Every structure is written in C-alpha cells, then in structure tokens.
C-alpha cells in the first residue's frame, strides 16, 4: 500500500463502462478518488497524467466483491489458526477483491446484537470492507438493525442448523420481509445417504434440489427475500427461474470450483480429493448449465465460498476450498469461456455492490461520482498459480499449477492503492 501526501488519487486507463450500452468493451477514463472520504470525486476524459497511468494491457473494473467468505474469526477468544480478518483481507487484496461478505457459522455465531457487534469490531482489522451475515438458527430472532441473515438447512458448525422442515418454518416465521441466504442441502436426504461410499453420494443432487424447493416455498409463505448460496445443480437453477416467473424476488450465486471442475475433469488437479466441498462437485452437464446461467445473468454473483481449511485438515477429509487469492485471475478463465467485460462487471461488481449498498454506508458496484473509490485493475499477463504466492493462511489453492490469462495488478480500497505487480 502507498501512503500519499495528496488527498486525491488519480487513475487513468481503459475502464469497463458503467453503461452496458456504451458500444465498446472499455473506454478511456480519468478517475479521481478523494482518499479522505474514500469516494470517487469525478470520472472524466484522460489528460495523460495521474498517479497511476495505465497502458492498453490493463483493464479497470469497479471493485470486485466476494459475497461468500469464511474468515473463521469470532469473538470467542480462541486462537484462530485458520483465517482471520487480517489475513482474509490480504488474500482478498491479492485477488482484486475490495470487499467481502463473511459467513456466520462460527463456534460463537453472530446471532444477536452483541455478538454481531463484537464480530463487526474484529472485522474492522481487515484491509478491505467487510459485511457480516447474522446467524438465523432455531432459536434466533432478527437483530435491531438491518443485516442479512444466513440459514443452514443442514449440519454446520455448532448448533445453528435445522434438522427438519418444521423447525425451519418455525424460525423463518419471525423473519418476515428480511433477506435470508440459504445453504440448501436437505438434512433428511443427507441422513438417508450418510453411509454411501463417496462424499458426492452422501450429498446427492436431490439434497440441494429439494432444499431449494423448500426454501423458495417457505420464503413465499413468509414474504422473505431468499438467496441461494453456492448453487451446484442445473435442476436447482430451473427452480429459481420458475420462482422468479411466479414473482418471487430470489437471487443466487455460483462458485469458481463449481464452474471449473466437474466429476469428469477433477483429475486435472493434482490432489482431486482436496476438491471435497459442500455441496460437492457435480456432473459436467450441471457445470455447463451453471456457466451458462452466470453468463445469461440468471445467476447473480460469482462468490467463492472461500473456506480456509489447512492442508492437514484437507488430508483428514475436511470439506471446503480456498479462492480469495485467485478471484481476479479466475476472471480471465471466464473471459476465455466467452464472457464479456460487461458480464464480468455485472456478476463480480455491480450486483454484489448493489447488495452491499443495502447494508453498508457506501455505494458500491459502479465507477461513478459518489460511489466507493474502490477499483480492481487487471493486467493481461499470464500467471501460473503457485502456493508460495498465496496470502491465505490455508496455504493452498484448487488452482495450483493452472495458468490463467491475466492477473490483478492493483486493488484500490476506498482510495488506498495496493500495488501487486513485481
């Protein structure tokens, strides 16, 4: 990070325009950021001078936002050997992520006003902006201030998950009008398959599909705005489309690992057993349907479900993978798959930014005056993912050894410039 004497940071280069009808993938722009307020002051035409003047190999996006991260730090006082908010922030900066949303499945979950505020104080240690989900469990009630809520429909850390439909309905009845994200795996189906031979068979596709169906129906009953986390099945996506056709305001997300890997190609990773996650890696047809759903806009966000389990834990069969460090480079794989800059801007910045702006005091997701002065700058320089370059405390990546067509060169967080080029 560079400490500046001036209170204005000026960036010039090729920007992905806010207007999707602009007629070109990028437009030359001069972006002036007030480093005191952290806001963009103006977006004008370039003058050939600034603090950061970028050539044609660079692409300026509104800051990427990861709407699904597990930083693992809470207010229990226990030593955190995994990820804390400081190390998660360092990994996020490396991945071009200027803000993330943290999940509540901690040993001491943020389930009421006090525990939420305590965790929010810890999150202030991050070098990027952090929004926290509050826990929605069998015995919780809405907080006294606006926050998003997360419901685990199957086993998770501690006792914050639901065992059956009745307990889920009883809890959600108290959350009329709130935004609720669902980890959608139906516990009854998981119990029926608990003795299956493989992890994927123990968490079959129907566990997700039936859980999504239930979450959508209950949300309609209680006027809840639902969000489906880490979507992994084509059938689940169809249920979401159908619900939208009925008028339900529902959003969803997909992870890099469910877009990149499937049951046929998982062997390209040196340690395919490390790909174990919840929900599991699915079929090739599911993967293709998810990729097309993200491209079309039916899937709202690219969100990582960054779960920083250590190598020892992965060796012992822990579920979850890491992604924060590689978010920006993975975008180049999406570009290779035919995504446009505008489609990337929509799912990595604009829509996640709109979500953050509902709960945090700044506006995110656009490069425009009055919005957060946070940018993600990519460079068309191929990069091979190496363990030694990662900032996550987990110390490994599902993309180790993979070469992507570009990397993050700079991450700007509310006017604070982080340079990642050598």
FENUR-V507161 format. One record per helix or strand of 3 or more residues. SS is the DSSP state (H for helix, E for strand). FROM is the first residue (numbers start at 1). LEN is the number of residues. If there is no record, write none. Layout:
ss;from;len
SS;FROM;LEN
SS;FROM;LEN
This chain:
ss;from;len
E;8;8
E;27;8
E;39;6
E;58;5
E;64;7
H;85;10
E;97;6
H;113;11
E;129;4
E;134;3
E;149;4
H;165;8
E;179;5
H;187;6
H;199;4
H;205;17
E;225;4
H;234;12
E;251;4
H;256;5
H;266;3
H;272;4
H;284;13
H;311;5
H;324;13
H;341;17
E;375;5
H;387;3
E;407;7
E;416;4
